[in-house]
Amino acid sequence: MTGNSEHPARWWHKTEDGRVQCDLCPRDCKLHEGQRGMCFVRQRVGDRMVLTTYGRSSGFCVDPIEKKPLNHFYPGSSVLSFGTAGCNLACKFCQNWDISKSREMDRLVDAASPEGIAKAAKEAGADSVAFTYNDPTIFTEYAMDTADACHAAGIRTVAVTAGYIYPEPRRDLYAKIDAANVDLKAFTDEFYRKVTASRLEPVKDTLRYLVRETRVWTEITTLLIPGHNDSDAELTALAEFVMGDLGADVPLHFSAFHPDYKMMDIPPTPPATLRRARAIARRAGLRYVYTGNVHDREGDTTSCPSCGAAVIERDWYEVLASRMTRDACSACGTQIAGRFGERAGTFGRRRMRVVLGG
């Protein structure tokens, strides 16, 4: 099977001036013949819009679910991760820029049908398939078909996303998704406009939708960039939004920035900044706050919000110990928010590359 370079796209309409407007995300790209949207993968061909990366991937790896990061979604389990090319944001700090900003479509791997992905996940022993590396929003049609194939094979689905999507495609996509990690990149519209060329409010709206109106297990990640989104005031506002609009049980991950792409002049995030952010969020009332991209066993570990026991002890992405009875703390019986099996998985911190056979 080879990738379909002109798979019919959904969510677009013709404008009065003859252009085709994409209705997938708030960019509202209006295209003349042959033009591509800002994401680069949605293109006008004739009087229709097509998705140029359907059935084509930038590669496959089996990772620990904690690497997405998802700490409350079947801890210790394995997930087959893949992405395509392109992105509908323009983050100056992108750490997957070689994929998300790729214009070299020939780099994409063929033989990546939805059914082939589900089969590969099953053969690799993966519990889930994650749409990641670049944002699944821009390949929603491909992600939806792959999710259907995965569910038919008993495989769960995960979206790692910036949440920059309109309500109609959002509803259709997340009806097929079991868990999501949403990048809340900052908590000022100025940051979103200047650093990502997008806006904050649509992302907040996606978070409200996922937590309040769906059964999708949702966690949040904020990459802390020194001097840009790590002030006490901004971190307090972010934590208060999560607490007030989403609830105390939504896990929040603060992750360390490393210089990359167009922000090579910014220093790495000090571990003390992550610990400060975690303390601020916990003071705001959030029960599950984590640190990432640094070695911090305390910031990796899930603690019971009632008795403080370490119910899931981690080191990096590896579960060292689980002290839970199904979904409750073994010490005091308090229910832990999330999705859990009978026991935590034992995949560890491995990373396995997978080659699809067709």
N, C-alpha and C positions, 0 to 999 in steps of 0.2 A: 504493500500500500504506500502511495506517496501522498504528500500533503496536498490539500485542495487550495490552490492559490486564489480561487474566486468563489469561496463558499458564501452563499447568500447571507447577508447580515440582517438583523432585526433592528428595530428602533431607529427609524429615519423617516423623513418626509421630504417632499418636493416643496420648495419655496416659490413665491410668486415671481421672483426674478430668474427662475429656472435652475437655481442651484439645488443641491441635495444637502439637507441638514441632518447631521447625526444627533439622535435623541438619547444616546447612551449615558453621557455624563454632562455636567454643567458647562463644558467648554463650548457646546453648541457649534461645532465646526461646520461651516457652510462651504461646500465643495463644488468646483467646476469639474468638467470631465477630466479624469485621470489624476486628480488631486487626492492626496491622502490627508487624513486628520492629523492633529498634533501628535497623536499616539503612534502614527506612521503605519499602523497595520489595518486601519479601516479606510477603504478607498472607494471613490466613485468610479464605476465602470458602466458607461452608457447612462441609463436612467435609473440606476440602482446602486446600492452600496454593498460591498463585499468585505469579508474578513479574509485577509491574505495569509494568515498564519494558522488556519484551521488544519489540524492533523500534523503540525510541525512543532517540534520542541527543541529547546536548547540543551537538553540532556536530562538524565534521571539519576537520582541518588536515593537510597534508603537512609533516613536519619532518625534519631530519637525525636519523639513528639515534642519534647521540651525545647528543641532547637527552633521551633516555629515562632515565638515560644508559646507553648500551651502547657501550663502546669497542672491544670485541673481537668484535663480531657484524657482519660485513660493513661495515667502516668506510667512511664516506663515502656510504653508501646512504641511500635515502629511506624514510620510513615514514608511512603514513596513520594518524593518531591519532584516537581517539574515546573517549567515555565516555558514561555515562547520568546518573543522579542517585542520591544516597544514599551511605552508607558504613557499614561495620560497626565502625569505630573512631570515637572521639570526640576526635581530636587537637586540643588547644587552639591549636596553631600552624598548623593546616591552611592551605596556600597555595592550595588549590582549594576553599575552603569554600563559595563560591557555587554550586558544582556538588555537592560531596559532602554538603553539609548542606541542599541544596535540598528544599523541600516543595512546590514549584510544578511539578507534573508537566506542566502545560500548556506550560511553557517548552521541553519536549523536542521535538526535531525529529522529524516523522514520516518516512515513506518511507525507513526505515533497515533494510530486510530484510537478512539475512545475504548473500544473493546480490547485493543492491544494493550492499552495502559492498565485496564482492569486485570487482564490476564497476567501481565508482568507483576503487578502488585501482589496478586494471589500466589504466584510462583516464588516471589521473594519473601513471602511470609509477612508482608506489611499489613498492618491493621487498618491503615487509612491511606488515602491519596491526598496530597496537598498541592493546590494551585498557588505557586509562590515564585520567588526569584524576580519576576516582574508581576504586575498587578493583573489578577484574573478578570477584573472589570473589562479590560479591553479585548479579552477573548471569551466573553461570556457565553456565546453560542457553543464554543468548543468545550468550555468548562461544564456547561449544563449537560451536554451529551455524554461527556466523560463521567459526570456524577451519576447519571442514569445507569451507565454500564457498570460502574463500581457498586452501586447499591444492588444491582441484579446479582453481583458476585459476592455480596455480603461484606463489602469494603466501605468504610466510612469516608466522608469527604471533608476537607479543610480548605478554607480560603484565607490567605494572608494578603491583606489589602489595605490600601489607603482610604477606602470607603468613599471615594469620589465618584458617585454614581447617582443617576436619577431614580425616582421612586418606582417606576414601572419595571425597568430591567432589574432593579434591586429586588423587587418582590419575586420575579421569576427565577433569578439566580439563587437567592437564599432559601427558596422553597426546596432546593436540592442539596443544601449544604448542612453539615452536622455541627461544625465548629468554625469559628473565625477568630483571627487575631487582627485587630484594626490598628494601624499606625496613626496615633494622634500626634502629629509631628511637632506641635507646639500649641500654645493656647492664646495666640494673638493673631488677628487677621493680617496684621502687618508682616509677620513672619511668613505666613502662608503665601501672601502675594509676592513678597520679595525673594523668598528662598525656594519656593516650590511652584510659583506661577499658578496658584489655585486659591481657593478660599476655605475658611475654617467652617462656616456654618453648615455646608452640605455634609461634612464629615461628622459633625455633632448630630445632625439629623439621622445619618446612617446608624450611628451608635444607639440613639434613642430607639430607632426602629428595631434593630436587632435584639436589644435587651427587653424592650417592652412588648413587642408584637410578634416575635417569632420564638421558636424553640432552639434556635442556633446558640450553642454555647459560645460565649463571647469573652475574649480577653483583650487587653489594650497594651500597646507598647509605645513609649515615648523615648526617642533617642535624644539624649541630652548633649547639646553642643555648647561648649564653653562660651559665655558672653552673648549667646543668641536666644536661648530659651530656658535658662537654668536659674533665673532669679527666684528668690523666695516668694515674691509676689505672684509671679506667673505659675510657679509650682503649686502654690496655695489655691489659686483660682482653678487650675486644672483638677486638683484633687477634690475641690468643693463641687465642681461640675459632675465628676464621676459619682461622688457620694449623693448629691442632691438629685441628679437627673437619672442615674443608672442604678445606684444602690451600693451598699457596703460590700456585697459579695462579688462584685465584678473584679477579677484580678487585674492589677496594674503592674506593668514591667517598666522599669527605668533602665535604659540600656546605654552603654558607653560608646561615644563617638570615637572613630579613628579617622585621621585625615584621608580624604579620598576625593576623586573627581575634581570639582571646581572649588573645593575648600581645603586645599592642601596646606594652607597657611594657618589653620586653626589647630591648636594643640589637642591631644587626646583628652578625654574627660577624666579628671582625677577620681579615683574610687571614693574619696570623701564627698564628692558632689552627689554620687549615687546614694550614699548612705544618708546624706542630708535630705535628698528628695524623698527617700523611703520614709524617713522620720516625719516629714511634713505630711505625707499622704496618710500615714498611720494616725497622726494626731487629728486629721480631718475625719477619721472614723472608718477608713477602708481596712478591711480585715485581711486582705491578701495582697501584699505589695512585695515585689521582687526586684532584684538587680540583675543585670545581664552584661555580657561581654567582658566581665571581670571575674576573678576567682574570689567568691564570697559565699561560703557555705551557709552562713546565716541568711543572706539575701536570696539563696536558692531554695531554702527549705520552707515547706508549708507547715504553719503552726496552727494548732486549734485556737479559735478565737475566744473560747471559754476558759480552758485550763492552761493554755500556753504550751501543751505538749507538742513535740515535733512529730506530726502525723506522717509526713513524707519528707524524709531527710535526703538531700541531694548534694552532689559535688559536681560542678559543671552541669552536664546534661544526664548524669547517671543517678538513678535512684539507689541509695545506699540502704535505706530501711523504710518500711511502711508499717505504720502502727494504726491501721484503720480496720474496722469491721464493715466491709462493703463501703458505704459512703459516710461513715461516722467515726469519730475519734474513739479509739479503743479504751482510752483512759477514762473519759467522762461521758461518752455517748453523744456528744454534740455533733449534729450533722455538718459535714463539710460541703460547701457549695461546689458543684461540678458534675462531671460524668465519670463514673468509676466502675471498674469490673470487680470481680470477686477478690482479686489481689492485683497489686501493681505488677507491671511487666518487667522484664529483665533484659531488654535490648541493650541497655548501656549507652556509652557515648560513641559507638561505632559509626562509621559512614561507609556505605557500600554503593559503588557505582553499578548501574543496571543498564544493560543494552537490550533494547526491544528486538524481538525476533521477527516482528511483522504482525 
